[in-house]
């Protein structure tokens, strides 16, 4: 019974997150491939594609995204 309740809560949390699809650009307006994009204070994250594009599900529109690249 406990496992069912935990699984139900997880499904609700996932259903409420919204996908953010953006592009990470440098100062010249070119996409940055391989940049790390994470939610500040969280564990969810992704990496940009060859053109700097990424998609990440965020639980709240007010979340801060942290972007880092070498």
Phi, psi and omega in degrees: 000320180296318180298323179294319180294318178295317179296320178297318178296322179295318179296322179294317180296319179292320182295332182274347180284151183241138179285135174248123178240114184219182178228137177265123184242153173270184183295342178268358181086013179264144180295144179255108179283146175076013177285142178272132179235118180229160174275127182304128179078003181241186180248348181288141179190175179203181179232142179289152178278189184299335180260005179088006180278148174211161174224132183214132176278124179243139184287337185213140181295342181271003180296149177260129177264137178251125183243131177222143179210151179261000000 
